[in-house]
Amino acid sequence: MGSFKTALKDAGEGLNWLMVIGFLGIVWLMIYGNLSGNLGFARDTTGYNDTQTVINNLTAGTKTFYSYSGTIFTVMAIVLLITILLSLLYVVMKIVNMGKNKGGFAGE
């Protein structure tokens, strides 16, 4: 049993080292790609243009949401107000009918 625990511990350490080496490799590629212009991070490359398109789409989506947020929140406030009024009506009807039917609506 001891050798299994040791092997498992060694495998975990080996996996950690592989992740560190992989991370350093990715960082090196990003830095080298920015300096040399080979990896799509330099201006006027497909990777740069795609990145800018995604950023522009996210920005436009955020602006669109906030331009409609007044309407969205107004509708939500109206729905909340209607829910509160219906709940209040239910409670009042329960209280009024409590003396007549010993609780509940007249049809219950």
Secondary structure by P-SEA (a helix, b strand, c coil): caaaaaaaaaaaaaaaaaaaaaaaaaaaaaaaaaaccccccccccaaaaaaaaaaaaaaaaaaaaaaaaaaaaaaaaaaaaaaaaaaaaaaaaaaaaccccccccccc
